[in-house]
Amino acid sequence: MPKVLTAKEIDRYHRDGAVAPVTLMSRAEIAEYKRKFDALEATIGAEAQSRYRIKAHLPFPWLTELTRHPRMIDAVEDLIGPDVICWGSSFFTKKPRDARFVSWHQDSTYYGLEPPESITCWIAFTNARMETGCMRIVPGSHKGPAILPHVETYDKNNLLARGQTIQDVDESKLVYLEVDAGEFSIHHNKTIHSSQPNHADTPRIGFAVHFAAPHVRQTQFKGATAAVVRGKDRFWHWQADPEPAKDFDPVCLAALDEAWQRYRTAMKAQH
Ligand SMILES: O=C(O)CCC(=O)C(=O)O
């Protein structure tokens, strides 16, 4: 018996490679996360996404707690089973009237996971609709290869670091993953996805959290870390992430920097 998703939503996820929207929390509760997010950006004097990627949650107790939200983990369990690790998270944010976009890409090409089975829950801190540049997917693309050719465009408006782009995507059947503040979408890491600029007067703030079953291994580098967020890890492919004792926890910041470094080194080795 599924815990959160309906049988229809589970079928849709397996058919399309994504499902949305799924309710996570009330408007008042997500407004508190948005307030903390704004305070974080005010403190660092920069966009959170400029520094807090790969394991954005690690140095912050409130974000680490969010990666373990029982309702979200219940939904993940409905899709991948009772043992779940969280190996990463990233902010994807667009300011009001922001030309920045995310080009068509496939996460599994870059994740280095074997088997290539990871899922992302994209939590909306603000409404993500067509006009604010919500995510969109090519339904069914998760049934294709796990590694697809990408061209590195280095477009300054592309939120992806190297502007990694799958070319000539057939957009005739694309599906928009509209989610309002407090809701989330779920996508498979093989699903081809993108998002367009924000044409609205409101910001579009998303926090993407990455999960897998513990039998999934990181093959691009040694010493990959994760947290068991449900059930048990019977495989020991992942070392334990440190736990933040306070915001900007120095041990966790160092672990975040190491994760970035490992990721960048792995990306360079791919070239
Ligand atoms: O937020 C976006 O526009 C893109 C997010 C994304 O690429 C992801 O969560 O994998």
Ligand as a Chemical Component Dictionary entry (heavy atoms), coordinates in Angstrom:
data_LIG
# 
_chem_comp.id                   LIG 
_chem_comp.type                 NON-POLYMER 
_chem_comp.pdbx_formal_charge   0 
_chem_comp.three_letter_code    LIG 
# 
loop_
_chem_comp_atom.comp_id 
_chem_comp_atom.atom_id 
_chem_comp_atom.alt_atom_id 
_chem_comp_atom.type_symbol 
_chem_comp_atom.charge 
_chem_comp_atom.model_Cartn_x 
_chem_comp_atom.model_Cartn_y 
_chem_comp_atom.model_Cartn_z 
_chem_comp_atom.pdbx_ordinal 
LIG O1 O1 O 0 15.075 24.220 -11.482 1  
LIG C1 C1 C 0 15.284 24.043 -12.676 2  
LIG O2 O2 O 0 14.888 24.820 -13.510 3  
LIG C2 C2 C 0 16.039 22.825 -13.126 4  
LIG C3 C3 C 0 16.248 21.836 -12.035 5  
LIG C4 C4 C 0 17.039 20.648 -12.430 6  
LIG O3 O3 O 0 17.655 20.612 -13.455 7  
LIG C5 C5 C 0 17.051 19.503 -11.516 8  
LIG O4 O4 O 0 16.470 19.584 -10.424 9  
LIG O5 O5 O 0 17.641 18.463 -11.889 10 
# 
loop_
_chem_comp_bond.comp_id 
_chem_comp_bond.atom_id_1 
_chem_comp_bond.atom_id_2 
_chem_comp_bond.value_order 
_chem_comp_bond.pdbx_ordinal 
LIG O1 C1 DOUB 1 
LIG C1 O2 SING 2 
LIG C1 C2 SING 3 
LIG C2 C3 SING 4 
LIG C3 C4 SING 5 
LIG C4 O3 DOUB 6 
LIG C4 C5 SING 7 
LIG C5 O4 DOUB 8 
LIG C5 O5 SING 9 
# 
